[in-house]
Amino acid sequence: MSNYNKYPKGSEWRKWDLHFHTPSSYDYKNKNITPENIIEKLAETGVSVVAITDHHIMDLVMIRKLQELGKEKEITVLPGIEFLSDAKGKQPVHFIGIFDENSNLDYIWGQLQNKTAIHRIVGEGKAINQVYCHLAETLELIKGLGGIVTIHAGEKSNSIENITHSLPHGEAQKTDIAYAIDIYELGKEEDQAGYRDNVFPIIKKVLPMIICSDNHNINSYDIKQNCWIKADPTFEGLKQVLYEPEERVKIQANLPEDKAGYQVIDKLQINTNHIYNSILEINPNLNSIVGGRSTGKSILLAAIAKKLKTDKPVKFDHNPEYDLFVNEISRALNIFWKDGKENNEREIEYFQQSFMYDLARQDDKLSELIQDILRQKGKEAILNTHNKFVRENKKKIGDLISDFFRVLTDIQDKKQKAKERGDKKGIEDEIARLNAELKALNITTVSNDEKAIYETNKGILEQSNRNKSVINNDILIIDGLKEAAIFKENITYEVTSISETRKQAVEQTFLSLKADYESQWKIKLESIIDNAKRDEEILDREIETSSKEVNYLKVLTAFKESSQLTEFEFKIGIQKNKLFEINALLADLDGLNKQKQAIKQNIITSHKSYFVKINELLPELCDTRDGLEIKAKAKFHQKFYREILYSGLNQQGYENQAITNFEFINNDEYEIRFTDLFEKLVNNSLTLKGGYTNQSLINSLCTETFYYLNYDIEYEGDDFKKMSDGKKAFVVLKLLLDFSNKNCPILIDQPEDDLDNRSIYLDLVQYLKKKKKLRQVIVATHNPNIVVGADSELVIAANQDGLKNFNTGGKKFQYVSGSLEHTCKKNSQIQEVLECQGIREHVCEILEGGDIAFKLREKKYSLSK
């Protein structure tokens, strides 16, 4: 039975030292050092794997003793040997062969001893450092024995860079070496940049770069920098760096890709009789749950999602039985995080099967998603400000429309009153006629001069009394304004999102200013009233002066003593009062008409401002991330606009039909049509239905904004709308993750169902390789390119018990886990399907094309010359 639990988390970052000497090396500093001393020191420094690379010798006794002691400290000891090769430079080039920890060491050492120049040490008595092994031949021998070759590179005098440039084809020789060896051992950390920028582009091959101690005295063990390799601590694990030279090895001080403990699921404990293996370790990076159909991979993923906090549904509508298992497993599931806590309130992001595909086909849902993304990206304040403007503008327009129709009513009312008062021209003619007749009457007791003075004073009295009437009306209205609200009652809603300290400060400032302004308002209004009363006092004095003037009183007495004169005066007074009222009404009408026009223009301008404001917003809502660009745009909601018109306009007439079937071309055209429609409704020239009035239909049309935010998406220059459905689904996934501020684990159920093969291989695989460095990813899949191409750190193989697929103990579901490098040939004697072979073999068997995916991965960095 294969040992799945030895490295249950799969490929993990560990410290490796692949160039290490023992006292068996001729130049070791302290020959009294014991294997125990070596293992103790390596354990103290946290080294998990060490390669024993003594000069031109494999001390099998020493290696086996170190391997035995290393097992107790969980340190893997790889057998190896360091060679010297004369490349005709200043110093011989050093290179190393490293072999499987389980290999036949006697055979390997026998081959190396007899088929290289090492035989001269014994045969000819040569010193170890006087023997030079032919580089190409020795490399070929090491590879034939199943080994891996590392070579010194960088600035060291015994490195590949020491190959003399004076020799013909020196660079070609280096290129040949690059294709023959497997790993560059650098002299210092800084050398990496030179190889990445200069060497690899020339040789057209990327090699793993490591840094090692080259230790010759364990008492002074000093590593220049930590060399981290992400793999099982085995020779098979080491081979993974050949396939992933940029991803599986790092030279740096701290643990690579280290994520916060509260954002990494560490292990699952499942306490249910339906599942064998109660504990499943989870890797901090990419975890792939694989299995055929109905093997429990999606159930396990959904159970994790259901147990934790997610904003997306966890439900199998198409399979109620799955739902039952998900609920049962979720209830029996304990989830432990890397920080040691068991906390079910921690957030994860869960994407159920077909989620991305369905979202990609729904414009409104996609738009909502982008809005949420933009809010997370710090655009919430911008969006909230715009939404506040829309709300306030809607209320403003509604109030303006109410005012507009009140003005229209007032205009009609005053027109009717003016009409009832009579014809202005006729009244003026009547006053002229009466005055002419009055003037023609002969009043012997009054001179013409006295009559003129009388008329002047009479006019002053009439005008002053009318002005007093206006003042009294004004005072009454202004006095009522004292109680008018010039401030909102409070601003509680507006300050909801402000921190408590500043919220109190803002509210107190508002209330203080409100009290001050309300007090000032009343004081100012009272001052206006006082001025009006002073004007009234002036009028009273004018009235008193005119009414007591001698000539005025003399003529007034004469008029009173003549019934004929009194009658004329009375008739003229009636007509003048009518004329005054008509003039006042006409003056009001003129003001009301101006007010009507101003309000109408304000309504139309305010409605237009929806377009202006949303376009001002657009540049603020564009964003770009890793080749993915969001471009905000304003879109006209034609369907909504037509629905309002259809509800309010009677469709029997051609004109109403033409208005309702409006086709949006551009905003300029819309505004022209909108203004024309407004005029028609105001003029009552359209037939309405559905209980609508002209006012209510105008209100429905003017207060609404028919422009809404929509977004164009481009990925690497391609328009989202022109992409295949599979590519769209991938872009949606990028939207969901790249523009999110979250760092919690990501759970994705069978993303390959949403994507086409090209998108999986070219896009999703590379994307997962990037994303797993930043966030933990758990994916249920049956696609080998996702598992192998994305170099999944942990593979969890799932199986449902059946006639040919037995689980241990007959449990309904079983899971086994391990790394891609975990390999063990199938044992036909073991009936339990998950126990009979290694993870690599499961991947090849379960996932159609798995063996091809492995070959593609292994060939990726083995480019032909």
Residue pairs with C-beta under 8 A, 6 or more apart in sequence:
1 827
1 830
1 835
2 822
2 824
2 827
2 835
2 836
2 837
2 838
4 816
4 817
4 818
4 822
4 835
4 839
7 232
7 233
7 818
7 819
7 822
8 280
8 281
8 817
8 818
9 281
9 282
9 283
9 793
9 794
9 817
10 232
10 283
10 287
10 792
10 793
10 794
10 795
10 817
10 818
10 819
10 820
10 822
11 230
11 231
11 232
11 237
11 240
11 248
11 283
11 285
11 793
11 794
11 819
11 820
11 821
12 230
12 283
12 793
13 228
13 229
13 230
13 250
13 255
13 256
13 257
14 48
14 49
14 228
14 229
14 230
14 231
14 233
15 45
15 46
15 47
15 48
15 49
15 226
15 227
15 228
16 47
16 48
16 49
16 50
16 51
16 210
16 227
16 228
16 229
16 233
16 238
17 42
17 47
17 49
17 50
17 51
17 212
17 213
17 215
17 223
17 227
18 49
18 50
18 51
18 53
18 78
18 80
18 96
18 98
18 150
18 183
18 185
18 210
18 212
18 227
18 238
19 51
19 53
19 82
19 96
19 150
19 185
19 212
19 213
19 214
20 50
20 51
20 52
20 53
20 212
20 213
20 214
20 215
21 27
21 28
21 52
21 53
21 54
21 55
21 82
21 214
21 215
21 216
22 28
22 33
22 35
22 38
22 52
22 54
22 59
22 62
22 66
23 30
23 31
23 32
23 33
23 62
24 54
24 57
24 59
24 62
25 54
25 55
25 57
25 216
26 55
26 127
26 128
26 129
27 55
27 129
27 216
28 216
28 217
29 216
29 217
29 220
30 217
30 218
30 219
33 217
33 218
33 219
35 62
35 65
35 66
35 69
36 69
37 218
37 219
38 66
38 218
39 66
39 69
39 70
39 72
39 73
39 75
40 73
41 218
41 219
41 221
42 50
42 70
42 73
42 75
42 221
43 73
43 75
45 221
45 223
47 75
48 74
48 75
48 76
48 233
49 75
49 76
49 77
49 78
49 229
49 233
49 234
49 237
49 238
50 66
50 70
50 75
50 76
50 77
50 78
51 77
51 78
51 79
51 80
51 96
51 98
52 58
52 59
52 62
52 63
52 66
52 77
52 78
52 79
52 80
53 80
53 81
53 82
53 96
53 98
54 81
54 82
55 82
55 84
55 128
55 129
56 81
56 82
56 83
56 84
56 118
56 121
56 128
56 131
56 133
57 81
57 118
57 128
58 79
58 80
58 81
58 105
58 108
58 109
58 112
60 79
60 105
60 106
60 109
63 77
63 79
63 105
64 105
66 77
67 77
67 101
70 76
70 77
74 233
75 233
76 101
76 233
76 234
77 101
78 98
78 99
78 100
78 101
78 235
78 238
79 98
79 99
79 101
79 103
79 105
79 108
80 96
80 97
80 98
80 99
80 147
81 96
81 97
81 112
82 94
82 95
82 96
83 94
83 95
83 96
83 97
83 116
83 133
83 138
84 92
84 93
84 94
84 129
84 131
84 132
84 133
84 158
85 92
85 93
85 94
85 95
85 132
85 133
85 134
85 135
85 138
86 92
86 93
86 132
87 93
87 135
87 162
87 163
87 164
87 173
88 163
88 164
88 167
89 162
89 163
89 164
90 157
90 162
90 164
91 157
91 158
91 162
92 132
92 158
93 135
93 151
93 152
93 158
93 159
93 160
93 162
93 163
94 151
94 152
94 158
94 159
95 135
95 138
95 139
95 149
95 150
95 151
95 152
95 181
96 149
96 150
96 151
96 185
97 112
97 138
97 142
97 145
97 147
97 148
97 149
98 147
98 148
98 149
98 150
98 235
98 238
99 105
99 108
99 145
99 146
99 147
99 148
99 235
100 146
100 235
100 236
101 234
101 235
102 235
103 145
103 146
103 235
107 145
108 145
108 147
111 141
111 145
112 118
112 141
112 142
112 145
113 119
113 122
115 141
116 133
116 134
116 137
116 138
116 141
117 131
117 132
117 133
117 134
118 131
118 133
120 126
120 131
121 127
121 128
121 131
135 177
136 176
136 180
139 149
139 180
139 181
140 180
142 148
142 149
143 149
148 182
148 183
148 235
148 238
148 239
148 242
149 180
149 181
149 182
149 183
150 181
150 182
150 183
150 184
150 185
150 210
151 159
151 160
151 177
151 181
151 183
151 184
151 185
152 158
152 159
152 160
152 185
152 187
153 159
153 160
153 161
153 184
153 185
153 186
153 187
153 191
153 195
153 209
154 161
154 184
154 186
154 187
154 188
154 191
155 161
155 187
155 188
155 191
156 162
156 187
159 187
160 174
160 177
160 184
163 170
163 173
163 174
163 177
164 170
165 171
167 173
171 202
174 203
175 202
175 203
175 865
178 199
178 203
178 205
178 207
179 203
179 205
179 865
181 207
182 207
182 208
182 242
183 207
183 208
183 209
183 210
183 241
183 242
184 195
184 207
184 208
184 209
184 210
185 209
185 210
185 211
185 212
186 192
186 195
186 209
186 210
186 211
186 251
187 211
188 211
188 224
188 225
189 211
189 224
189 225
189 251
189 252
191 209
192 209
192 251
195 207
195 209
200 206
200 207
204 863
204 865
205 861
205 862
205 863
206 245
206 246
206 861
207 245
207 861
208 241
208 242
208 245
208 248
208 249
209 245
209 249
209 251
210 227
210 229
210 249
210 251
211 223
211 224
211 225
211 227
211 251
212 223
212 227
213 221
213 222
213 223
213 224
215 221
215 222
225 251
225 252
225 253
226 251
226 252
226 253
226 254
227 249
227 250
227 251
228 249
228 250
228 251
228 252
228 255
228 256
229 237
229 238
229 241
229 248
229 249
230 240
230 247
230 248
230 249
230 250
230 256
230 793
231 237
231 238
231 240
231 241
231 248
231 819
231 821
232 818
232 819
232 821
232 822
234 821
236 821
236 822
236 823
237 819
237 821
239 821
240 248
240 791
240 820
240 821
241 248
241 249
242 858
242 861
243 791
243 857
243 858
243 860
243 861
244 791
244 857
245 861
247 769
247 791
248 791
250 256
257 284
257 285
257 772
257 773
259 284
259 338
259 743
259 774
259 775
259 776
260 338
260 339
260 743
261 337
261 338
261 339
261 340
262 337
262 338
262 339
262 341
262 343
262 346
263 337
263 338
263 346
263 743
263 744
263 745
263 775
263 776
264 282
264 284
264 337
264 338
264 745
264 776
265 282
265 304
265 335
265 336
265 337
265 338
265 348
265 745
265 776
265 778
266 281
266 282
266 336
266 337
266 338
266 340
267 279
267 280
267 281
267 282
267 336
268 279
268 280
268 282
268 304
268 333
268 334
268 335
268 336
269 278
269 279
269 333
269 334
269 335
269 336
270 277
270 278
270 279
270 280
270 329
270 332
270 333
270 334
271 278
271 332
271 333
271 334
272 328
272 329
272 332
273 811
274 325
274 328
274 329
274 811
274 812
274 813
275 329
275 811
275 812
275 813
275 814
275 815
276 807
276 808
276 809
276 811
276 813
276 814
276 815
277 814
277 815
277 816
280 796
280 815
280 817
281 794
281 817
282 776
282 778
282 794
283 776
283 793
283 794
284 338
284 776
284 793
285 772
285 773
285 776
285 777
285 793
285 794
286 768
286 769
286 772
286 777
286 779
286 790
286 791
286 792
286 793
286 794
287 776
287 777
287 778
287 779
287 792
287 793
287 794
287 795
287 796
288 779
288 780
288 781
288 786
288 787
288 790
288 792
288 794
288 795
288 796
289 297
289 300
289 301
289 778
289 779
289 780
289 781
289 796
289 798
289 815
290 297
290 780
290 781
290 782
290 787
290 795
290 796
290 797
290 798
290 842
290 843
290 846
290 847
291 297
291 782
291 797
291 798
291 799
291 800
291 846
292 782
292 846
293 782
294 800
295 798
295 799
295 800
295 813
296 325
296 798
296 799
296 800
296 812
296 813
296 815
297 780
297 781
297 782
297 796
297 798
298 316
298 322
298 353
298 749
298 750
298 780
299 322
299 325
299 326
299 329
299 813
300 329
300 780
300 796
300 798
300 813
300 815
301 350
301 747
301 749
301 778
301 779
301 780
302 314
302 316
302 322
302 326
302 330
302 350
302 352
302 749
303 325
303 326
303 329
303 330
303 333
304 330
304 333
304 335
304 348
304 747
304 778
305 312
305 314
305 348
305 350
305 747
306 314
306 326
306 327
306 330
307 330
307 333
307 335
307 344
308 335
308 344
308 345
308 346
308 347
308 348
309 344
309 345
309 346
309 347
309 348
310 347
310 348
310 349
310 350
312 349
312 350
312 351
312 352
312 355
313 352
314 326
314 350
314 352
315 323
315 352
316 322
316 323
316 326
334 342
335 342
335 343
335 344
336 342
337 343
337 346
346 744
347 742
347 744
348 744
348 745
348 746
348 747
349 736
349 737
349 740
349 742
349 744
349 745
349 746
349 747
350 747
350 749
351 733
351 736
351 746
351 747
351 748
351 749
351 751
352 749
353 749
353 750
353 753
354 753
354 754
355 749
355 754
356 729
356 730
356 732
356 733
356 736
356 751
356 754
357 725
357 728
357 729
357 753
357 754
359 365
359 366
359 369
359 729
359 732
360 366
360 725
360 728
360 729
360 731
360 732
360 754
361 725
361 728
363 710
366 711
366 732
367 709
367 710
367 711
369 732
369 735
369 736
370 630
370 711
370 713
370 735
371 383
371 709
373 623
373 630
373 735
373 736
373 739
373 740
374 380
374 382
374 383
374 621
374 623
374 630
374 739
375 383
376 739
376 740
376 741
376 742
377 623
377 739
377 741
379 620
379 621
382 617
382 620
382 621
383 621
384 497
386 613
386 614
386 617
388 494
389 613
390 610
390 705
393 606
393 609
393 610
393 613
393 705
394 703
394 704
394 705
396 606
397 603
397 606
397 607
397 702
397 703
398 699
398 703
400 599
400 602
400 603
400 606
401 603
401 695
401 698
401 699
401 702
401 703
403 599
404 596
404 599
404 600
404 603
405 695
407 592
407 595
407 596
407 599
408 596
408 682
410 588
410 592
411 589
411 592
411 593
411 596
414 585
414 588
414 589
414 592
415 589
417 581
417 585
418 582
418 585
418 586
418 589
421 427
421 578
421 581
421 582
421 585
422 578
422 582
424 579
424 582
424 583
424 586
427 575
427 578
427 579
427 582
428 579
430 575
431 572
431 575
431 576
431 579
434 568
434 571
434 572
434 575
435 572
437 568
438 565
438 568
438 569
438 572
441 564
441 565
441 568
443 451
443 558
443 562
443 565
445 558
446 454
446 554
446 555
446 558
449 551
450 551
450 554
450 555
451 555
453 549
453 551
453 552
453 555
454 551
454 552
454 554
454 555
454 556
457 546
457 547
457 549
457 551
457 552
458 546
458 552
460 542
460 543
460 546
461 543
461 546
461 547
462 576
464 539
464 542
464 543
464 546
465 539
465 543
466 580
467 535
467 539
468 536
468 539
468 540
468 543
471 532
471 533
471 535
471 536
471 539
472 536
474 532
475 529
475 532
475 533
478 525
478 528
478 529
478 532
479 525
479 529
481 525
482 521
482 522
482 525
482 526
486 517
486 518
486 521
487 510
487 513
487 514
487 517
487 518
490 507
490 510
490 511
491 506
491 507
491 510
492 507
495 503
495 506
495 507
498 506
546 552
547 553
558 565
559 565
559 566
559 569
560 566
600 678
600 682
603 678
603 702
604 671
604 674
604 675
604 678
604 702
606 702
607 674
607 702
608 671
610 705
610 706
610 707
611 634
611 667
611 671
611 707
614 634
614 705
614 707
614 708
614 709
615 634
617 632
617 709
618 632
618 633
618 634
619 632
620 632
621 630
621 632
621 709
621 711
622 629
622 630
622 631
622 632
623 629
623 630
623 739
624 630
625 738
625 739
626 734
626 738
626 770
627 715
627 716
628 713
628 714
628 715
628 731
628 734
628 735
628 738
628 739
629 713
629 714
629 715
630 711
630 712
630 713
630 735
630 739
631 711
631 712
631 713
631 714
632 709
632 710
632 711
633 709
633 710
633 711
633 712
634 707
634 708
634 709
634 710
635 707
635 708
635 709
635 710
636 664
636 667
636 670
636 706
636 707
637 706
637 707
637 708
638 662
638 663
638 664
638 706
640 704
640 706
641 662
641 664
641 701
641 706
642 660
642 661
642 662
644 697
644 700
644 701
644 704
645 659
645 660
645 662
645 701
646 660
647 689
647 690
647 692
648 688
648 689
648 690
648 692
648 696
648 697
648 700
649 656
649 659
649 660
649 686
649 687
649 688
649 689
649 697
650 656
650 686
650 687
650 688
650 689
651 657
651 660
651 689
652 687
653 687
655 686
656 686
656 687
659 673
659 677
659 686
662 670
662 673
664 670
674 701
677 701
678 698
678 701
678 702
680 686
681 694
681 697
681 698
682 694
682 698
684 694
686 694
688 694
688 697
692 700
712 719
712 720
712 721
713 719
713 720
713 731
713 735
714 720
715 723
715 727
715 731
715 734
718 727
720 728
720 731
723 731
724 756
724 759
725 756
726 754
726 755
726 756
726 758
726 759
726 760
727 755
727 756
727 758
727 759
727 763
729 751
729 754
729 755
729 759
730 754
730 755
730 759
730 763
730 764
730 767
733 748
733 751
733 754
733 764
733 767
734 767
737 746
737 771
737 775
742 775
743 774
743 775
744 775
745 775
745 776
745 777
745 778
746 771
746 775
746 776
746 777
746 778
747 777
747 778
747 779
748 777
748 778
748 779
748 780
749 779
749 780
750 780
750 781
750 782
751 760
751 764
751 779
751 781
751 786
752 760
752 764
752 781
752 782
752 783
752 786
755 763
755 764
757 785
760 783
760 785
760 786
761 785
761 789
764 786
764 790
765 785
765 786
765 789
765 790
766 790
768 777
768 779
768 786
768 790
769 790
769 791
771 777
772 790
772 793
779 786
781 787
782 846
782 847
782 848
783 847
784 843
784 847
784 848
784 849
784 850
784 852
784 853
785 849
785 853
786 792
787 795
787 820
787 843
787 847
787 850
787 853
788 820
788 843
788 850
788 853
788 854
788 856
788 857
789 853
789 856
789 857
791 820
791 857
792 820
793 819
794 817
794 818
794 819
795 817
795 818
795 819
795 820
795 839
795 842
795 843
796 815
796 816
796 817
797 815
797 816
797 817
797 834
797 839
797 842
797 843
797 846
798 813
798 814
798 815
799 805
799 807
799 813
799 814
799 815
799 833
799 834
800 807
800 812
800 813
801 807
801 810
801 811
801 812
801 813
801 814
804 833
805 833
806 831
806 832
806 833
807 813
807 814
807 832
807 833
807 834
808 814
808 832
808 834
808 835
814 832
814 834
815 834
816 834
816 835
816 839
816 842
817 839
818 838
818 839
819 839
820 839
820 840
820 843
820 854
821 840
822 838
822 839
822 840
823 838
823 839
823 840
823 841
824 837
824 838
824 841
825 837
825 838
825 841
826 836
826 837
826 841
827 836
827 837
828 836
830 836
834 842
837 845
840 854
843 850
843 853
843 854
844 850
844 851
844 854
847 853
